[in-house]
Amino acid sequence: MPHPSSWFASPDDAVARLGERGYLADPATATTAYLAGALEKPLLVEGPAGVGKTELAKAVARATGADLVRLQCYEGLDEARALYEWNYKKQLLRIQATGEQSWEETHDDIFTEEFLLTRPLLTAIRREQPTVLLVDEVDKTDVEVEGLLLEVLSDFQVTIPELGTVAAVRRPYVVLTSNATRELSEAVKRRCLYLHLEYPDAAREREIVTSQVPDLDQRVAEQLVATIGRLRDLELKKAPSIAESVDWARTLVALEIGELDEKAIADTLGVVLKHASDQDKAVRELRLRS
């Protein structure tokens, strides 16, 4: 197993190295990111969409030089898509080519590495290089998939009936994200460190935006962050994410907008609000003029 220092040496080291890769981590996030590597425990990150949960996993990979393996969760995800499956077409061709060979010989021939299709969970476990395993939006899966995750994340090994047990040579750094659309099982939570992310306060969001878009005028940055805060206070279908704040900043720079007045907001609202009903509500509530 890798020594913890192969991830982060300390919470301060996590702040510095994540910051170098464009992710401004607060003390709680940096401490939890450090501990996930030091204790070799999966990290469960919950919070609303767009607060930087997925980006944290990507930033850890960038900061540590690890490869990122991502399992995007969705309703109906099964073991074949998450763990492994056999290449049935290739197996059938081999069976047809063996002719008179006995079934025992054929069985041993077709259930080998050559015919194994590894999916993200098994791929991450088998890798010898430093790996960040991102299990994204785990709350969208069925309860059965949680059982599979428990098996994998408890011992970091997988049993393939035809091949035997595959154990991790080097444990991956595991990040599970959840938008909390449903409650995850206590069994999953027990095995994880927990981090809840919310939208940053105005000062931190301004820091994030200006670090990503250094050409943005400071006054416009303050106006942008204040407007984003007002939009998030509305009951919208989809509140603006941090990434959309950054996109809006880039838009304002590209359009050479030096004053984020009502008309400028109305003209560029589509960058941050992606539903017509949300745009209508924003125009009405913020009393924008086009």
Secondary structure in CASP SS format (residue, H / E / C, confidence):
PFRMAT SS
TARGET T0000
AUTHOR 0000-0000-0000
METHOD secondary structure of the structure
MODEL  1
M C 1.00
P C 1.00
H C 1.00
P H 1.00
S H 1.00
S H 1.00
W C 1.00
F C 1.00
A C 1.00
S C 1.00
P H 1.00
D H 1.00
D H 1.00
A H 1.00
V H 1.00
A H 1.00
R H 1.00
L H 1.00
G H 1.00
E H 1.00
R C 1.00
G C 1.00
Y C 1.00
L C 1.00
A C 1.00
D C 1.00
P H 1.00
A H 1.00
T H 1.00
A H 1.00
T H 1.00
T H 1.00
A H 1.00
Y H 1.00
L H 1.00
A H 1.00
G H 1.00
A H 1.00
L C 1.00
E C 1.00
K C 1.00
P C 1.00
L E 1.00
L E 1.00
V E 1.00
E E 1.00
G C 1.00
P C 1.00
A C 1.00
G C 1.00
V C 1.00
G C 1.00
K H 1.00
T H 1.00
E H 1.00
L H 1.00
A H 1.00
K H 1.00
A H 1.00
V H 1.00
A H 1.00
R H 1.00
A H 1.00
T H 1.00
G C 1.00
A C 1.00
D E 1.00
L E 1.00
V E 1.00
R E 1.00
L E 1.00
Q E 1.00
C C 1.00
Y C 1.00
E C 1.00
G C 1.00
L C 1.00
D C 1.00
E H 1.00
A H 1.00
R H 1.00
A H 1.00
L C 1.00
Y E 1.00
E E 1.00
W E 1.00
N C 1.00
Y H 1.00
K H 1.00
K H 1.00
Q H 1.00
L H 1.00
L H 1.00
R H 1.00
I H 1.00
Q H 1.00
A H 1.00
T H 1.00
G C 1.00
E C 1.00
Q C 1.00
S C 1.00
W H 1.00
E H 1.00
E H 1.00
T H 1.00
H H 1.00
D H 1.00
D H 1.00
I H 1.00
F C 1.00
T C 1.00
E H 1.00
E H 1.00
F H 1.00
L E 1.00
L E 1.00
T E 1.00
R C 1.00
P H 1.00
L H 1.00
L H 1.00
T H 1.00
A H 1.00
I H 1.00
R H 1.00
R C 1.00
E C 1.00
Q C 1.00
P C 1.00
T E 1.00
V E 1.00
L E 1.00
L E 1.00
V E 1.00
D E 1.00
E C 1.00
V H 1.00
D H 1.00
K H 1.00
T C 1.00
D C 1.00
V H 1.00
E H 1.00
V H 1.00
E H 1.00
G H 1.00
L H 1.00
L H 1.00
L H 1.00
E H 1.00
V H 1.00
L H 1.00
S H 1.00
D H 1.00
F C 1.00
Q E 1.00
V E 1.00
T E 1.00
I E 1.00
P C 1.00
E C 1.00
L C 1.00
G E 1.00
T E 1.00
V E 1.00
A E 1.00
A C 1.00
V C 1.00
R C 1.00
R C 1.00
P C 1.00
Y E 1.00
V E 1.00
V E 1.00
L E 1.00
T E 1.00
S E 1.00
N C 1.00
A C 1.00
T C 1.00
R C 1.00
E C 1.00
L C 1.00
S C 1.00
E H 1.00
A H 1.00
V H 1.00
K H 1.00
R H 1.00
R C 1.00
C C 1.00
L E 1.00
Y E 1.00
L E 1.00
H E 1.00
L C 1.00
E C 1.00
Y C 1.00
P C 1.00
D C 1.00
A H 1.00
A H 1.00
R H 1.00
E H 1.00
R H 1.00
E H 1.00
I H 1.00
V H 1.00
T H 1.00
S H 1.00
Q H 1.00
V C 1.00
P C 1.00
D C 1.00
L C 1.00
D C 1.00
Q H 1.00
R H 1.00
V H 1.00
A H 1.00
E H 1.00
Q H 1.00
L H 1.00
V H 1.00
A H 1.00
T H 1.00
I H 1.00
G H 1.00
R H 1.00
L H 1.00
R H 1.00
D H 1.00
L C 1.00
E C 1.00
L C 1.00
K C 1.00
K C 1.00
A C 1.00
P C 1.00
S C 1.00
I H 1.00
A H 1.00
E H 1.00
S H 1.00
V H 1.00
D H 1.00
W H 1.00
A H 1.00
R H 1.00
T H 1.00
L H 1.00
V H 1.00
A H 1.00
L C 1.00
E C 1.00
I C 1.00
G C 1.00
E C 1.00
L C 1.00
D C 1.00
E H 1.00
K H 1.00
A H 1.00
I H 1.00
A H 1.00
D H 1.00
T H 1.00
L H 1.00
G H 1.00
V H 1.00
V C 1.00
L C 1.00
K C 1.00
H C 1.00
A H 1.00
S H 1.00
D H 1.00
Q H 1.00
D H 1.00
K H 1.00
A H 1.00
V H 1.00
R H 1.00
E H 1.00
L C 1.00
R C 1.00
L C 1.00
R C 1.00
S C 1.00
END
